[in-house]
Amino acid sequence: MENKMVEYRKKFGLSQEKLAEKLGVSRQTIISIEKGKYDPSLPLAFEIAKTFQTTIEHVFIHEGKEGEE
């Protein structure tokens, strides 16, 4: 899933390590989410959005399969 994690993380002046610490996950998890290799659970996605003071939709870009809306 595409996302704007790096953009928001830099906007808030957070390193991957500091963001991981705030969210209670590993730095590797943050790296994987940023690279689009791992989709966060819904609770984690909400926490990420809350940390960035925005909505999930602004951080994560859902690309539905063809025919999906």
C-alpha positions, 0 to 999 in steps of 0.5 A: 500500500502506498503511503506518505509516512516519510513525508509526515515523519519528516514534517514532525521531525521524527526519526524512524527510531523515535516514531517506532518508539512512540508507536510501540513497534520496531524500527524495522516495522516502520521501514517496512511500512514506509517501503510499502512492504508491510501493511499495518494493522488497522489499530496501528494505522489509526495510531500512526494517523493520530501521531501525525494529527491527521486521518488514515486516508491522508497517510495511506493511499488505498489502491483497490483492485480493478472493479473495486471502489 
